[in-house]
Structures are given as C-alpha cells and as structure tokens.
Amino acid sequence: MSHFSIAILVLLVAFSWLAPWPAVAAPPSRPGETQASAPTGAPVNINTADVKELMKLEGVGRRVAEKIVEYRDTHGPFKKPDELRKVEGVGSGLWERNRARIVIK
C-alpha cells in the first residue's frame, strides 16, 4: 500500500468521526421530572366523526376509519368510548394512544 493510499484511508476515518450521529433516543430527563404523554389534537367524537376526522387519530388510516363508520352504521352509536375496541383494526395500542381524545356526545 502506498503512502498516498494510507493518507486517504486516514482522512476517511478521521472525517467519519466528524460526521453528525443521528439521534436515537429521547434526551435524558431531569431527576423527578415526568414525561407526560399528552395527546396532541382536538377530541374526536366517534359517534359523529366522518372518515376524514377519524383519520386525525394517531394510527388511524383510511381503512380503519371506514371500518369505524361501518361499525357505527351497523350497530348504532357507541355507548362508551372503549366500545371502539370492538372495531376490527382497533387494537390496544391504537386505543391507548388515543383514549384521551376519543369522546362520546
């Protein structure tokens, strides 16, 4: 290996250490500080919301929103917010992420 090749290799290694690293974790919190998982966005009334409005819930795509409307049309209005879990495609994760925003009026 020539001196030129070694010099280029050394430069490549040196520059790779200077490249910014992507953030992979949330910044550390201060002792005694809690991180709230407050929902973002306005409440969604699952008895009156159309497909477009239902898609504003985190993790709800067009197909799941359509299934919510179909379920409501077939079974009548939801009596309790957690009845939403009966809809195919609404699992516990989706429910937990959105439960504070889901309302019945």
C-alpha positions in Angstrom: 0.0 0.0 0.0 1.4 3.4 -1.0 1.7 6.4 1.3 -1.0 8.1 -0.7 -3.5 5.3 -0.1 -2.7 5.3 3.6 -3.2 9.0 3.8 -6.6 8.8 2.1 -7.6 6.0 4.4 -6.6 8.0 7.4 -8.5 11.0 6.1 -11.7 8.9 5.5 -11.5 7.5 9.0 -10.9 11.0 10.5 -13.8 12.6 8.6 -16.2 9.7 9.5 -15.7 10.6 13.2 -16.6 14.2 12.4 -19.9 13.3 10.8 -23.0 14.0 13.0 -24.7 11.0 14.5 -28.4 10.7 14.3 -30.4 10.9 17.5 -31.7 7.5 18.5 -33.1 8.3 22.0 -35.0 11.0 23.7 -32.9 13.4 25.7 -32.5 12.4 29.3 -35.0 13.9 31.7 -34.1 15.7 34.9 -34.5 13.7 38.2 -38.0 13.9 39.5 -39.3 15.1 36.1 -42.0 13.0 34.4 -42.7 13.0 30.8 -46.4 13.3 30.0 -47.8 11.5 27.0 -50.4 14.1 26.5 -52.5 13.6 23.3 -52.0 16.0 20.5 -55.0 17.4 18.8 -58.6 18.0 19.5 -61.1 15.5 20.9 -62.8 13.3 18.3 -66.5 12.3 18.8 -66.6 8.8 17.4 -70.4 8.9 17.0 -70.4 11.9 14.7 -66.9 12.0 13.1 -66.6 11.2 9.4 -63.8 9.2 7.8 -61.6 12.3 7.4 -62.0 13.4 11.0 -61.4 9.8 12.3 -58.1 9.7 10.4 -56.8 12.6 12.7 -56.5 10.0 15.4 -53.0 8.6 15.7 -52.6 5.3 13.8 -56.0 5.5 12.1 -55.7 5.2 8.4 -58.5 5.4 5.8 -59.4 1.7 6.0 -59.7 1.7 9.8 -61.7 4.9 9.8 -64.1 3.4 7.2 -64.5 0.3 9.4 -65.3 2.6 12.4 -68.1 4.3 10.4 -69.3 0.9 9.0 -69.5 -0.5 12.6 -71.4 2.6 13.8 -73.8 2.4 10.9 -74.4 -1.3 11.6 -74.6 -1.4 15.4 -75.7 2.2 16.2 -73.9 4.8 18.1 -71.2 3.9 20.6 -72.4 4.0 24.2 -68.9 4.1 25.8 -65.6 5.2 24.2 -63.9 1.9 24.8 -66.5 0.1 22.6 -64.3 1.4 19.8 -62.1 -1.6 20.5 -64.7 -3.9 19.1 -64.0 -2.5 15.6 -61.7 -4.7 13.5 -58.3 -2.9 13.2 -58.6 -1.1 16.5 -56.2 -2.8 18.9 -55.0 -2.0 22.3 -52.1 0.1 21.1 -54.2 2.3 18.9 -56.7 2.7 21.8 -54.1 3.6 24.4 -52.5 6.2 22.1 -55.9 7.9 21.5 -58.1 7.2 24.5 -57.8 10.7 26.0 -59.0 12.2 22.7 -61.9 9.8 22.0 -65.2 11.2 23.2 -68.9 10.3 23.0 -71.5 13.1 22.8 
